[in-house]
Amino acid sequence: MSIFDHVQNRYERVQQEELTLQEYLELCRREPSAYASAAERMLEAIGEPEVIDTARDPRLSRIFSNKVIRRYPSFSEFYGMEEAIEQIVSFFRHAAQGLEERKQILYLLGPVGGGKSSLAERLKLLMEKVPFYAIKGSPVYESPLGLFSPEEDGELLEKEFGIPRRYLKSVMSPWAAKRLKEYGGDISQFRVVRLYPSRLNQIAISKTEPGDENNQDISSLVGKVDIRQLEMYSQDDPDAYSFSGGLCRANQGLMEFVEMFKAPIKVLHPLLTATQEGNYNPTEGMGAIPFEGIVLAHSNESEWQAFRNNRNNEAFLDRVYIVKVPYCLRASEEVKIYQKLLEHSSLSQAPCAPDTLRMLAQFTVLSRLKEPENSSVYSKMRVYDGENLKDTDPKAKSIQEYRDTAGVDEGMDGLSTRFAFKIPSKVFNFDSHEVAANPVHLLYVLEKRLEQEQLPRETFERYLRYIKEYLAPRYVDFIGKEIQTAYLESYSEYGQNIFDRYVTYADFWIQDQEYRDPETGELFNRQSLNEELEKIEKPAGISNPKDFRHEVVNFVLRARAQNNGMNPSWQSYEKLRGVIEQKMFANTEELLPVISFNAKASQADQKKHEDFVARMVDRGYTEKQVRLLSEWYLRVRKSQ
């Protein structure tokens, strides 16, 4: 199918289908979706969630405390927002059931650049997916069921067409009332159309923004008289009225009110009656206009606090369903946000050295966390990301302890995602000869950017401390490991040898038996075994070797049972892998001649150097980055 056919088909799919009122009622009998509310249609568009039992995944079980969570494919790229999305879906679920939420304003509260507008845009996009039925020609897209009286027609409609009485709650619009009068009370003359909500054409979807304090009035919500029509109609005639307000356009759909609490309170009053009573008054002396849609509002916390602290707004506060949309507090999810940004830019193919985005994500997440007592904020960030620090940081607490201490406002301040988005653009373009990003340039750009932000002194120093205390030293370790891994040609074989030897020694040591090396015939007693084991354990700082040895041997015995009696790979057990790497990389002196970019003394050294560079390139670096990062690493190591 060509692109032209594709667009033509899409256009034809959303064209109006016309029915008589009788045909519409027959359709209601067959398909309850024909009279579904806006909340029910939204639920249908969102679709069924994936149900995930987090107890089956070690990382997720730590983050979500073994709970069963729901993830919705329609919000798949909203990373780290599971809680906010679940609350939004709950709002629509309860509203669809006819509970109190159907009378409430859905209000997204969160810091700048936290994703509120993106969520609102996604909800409007979803609203477009499912069609609805309206009276043909109605300027407010009212439901055909509004033509009937709940008290007088409800029982008959339920009996004949199976339409529950709770769906007969809207009033007839002044426009429909005038048409009914013209038809002499013959409602069969009304026609019904099937419509798709549309952001482009403002059909059942609208967007309202706060205007100037002095000149904004309720007409932005309820519409106003069209002065061009006053030559033909009186001022209170529905045909002289322009149903152009946000509530008029969003009936049976979704109205987004951007930065709602920046608007004057008098402008917000129509929202109260629209949500609570399902109708609102126009600016002229006509009858009430129906509203069966959803009001979605969002603003930043400062506006919300000012509004909430005003005692005059109590009636309004009671009608707001708050969903907090904090910043992402999981570094690995924050990385996915940056990757999504880069995918939609021309930098999607530009080289990005390993650990660059992760370092940026860690920094922004650190800025959003409340510093814990008796524990490092870096450990807290790692725990929030689902890491297990039981063996590496005895002061680390559980995720729940950190959350309880931090309180409900954690993630509502700190550096925004928009701030973070500006950093990669500078890092990628830092080098005038190569469009690429690496962590060394990132550290420099971050520091410079913080100086320009004019942050409070205390905040600036705290952010700088995160870079100097946590990010830079850990990157030295990371790049050192990368370089050493690429340097060791027989890296895997060497690691496996140390692993196999450690497991054998530990097993004999636990059984309190002597061990004779089959190749050399050398005999190791328990003391000798202990010394050999300590040579591997000490560089990694293992504090409780006895427990560690038992753990490793138990792991290997279980793994052998599933591996035909063979030892597993040395990288399969994360704890011992770290210990072996520390042992392998304890001596850096022999690296220098191979990794430095100076002239080589021999052909053999030159070959080793070229092989090292090739292996680094395979790991995701450009040749220019290998040189830069190797030289930076050697310089930093020398100064330590």
Secondary structure, 3 states (H helix, E strand, C coil): CCHHHHHHHHHHHCCCEEEEHHHHHHHHHHCHHHHCCHHHHHHHHHCCCEEEEHHHCHHHHHHHCCCEEEECHHHCCCCCCHHHHHHHHHHHHHHHCCCHHHHCEEEEECCCCCCHHHHHHHHHHHHCCCCEEEECCCCCCCCHHHHCCHHHHHHHHHHHHCCCHHHCCCCCCHHHHHHHHHCCCCHHHCEEEEECCECCCCECEEEECCCCCCCCCCHHHHCEECHHHCCCCCCCCHHHEECCCHHHHCCCCEEEEECHHHCCHHHHHHHHHHHHHCEECCCCCCCCEECCCEEEEEECHHHHHHHHCCHHHHHHHCCEEEEECCCCCCHHHHHHHHHHHHHCCHHHHCCECCCHHHHHHHHHHHHHCCCCCCCCHHHHHHHHCCCCCCCCCCCCCCHHHHHHHHCCCCCCCCCCHHHHHHHHHHHHCCCCCCCCECHHHHHHHHHHHHHHCCCCHHHHHHHHHHHHHHHHHHHHHHHHHHHHHHHCCCHHHHHHHHHHHHHHHHHHHHCCCCEECCCCCCEECHHHHHHHHHHHHHHHCCCCHHHHHHHHHHHHHHHHHCCCCCCCCCCCCHHHHHHHHHHHCCCCHHHHHHHCCCCCCCHHHHHHHHHHHHHHHHCCCCHHHHHHHHHHHHHHHHHC
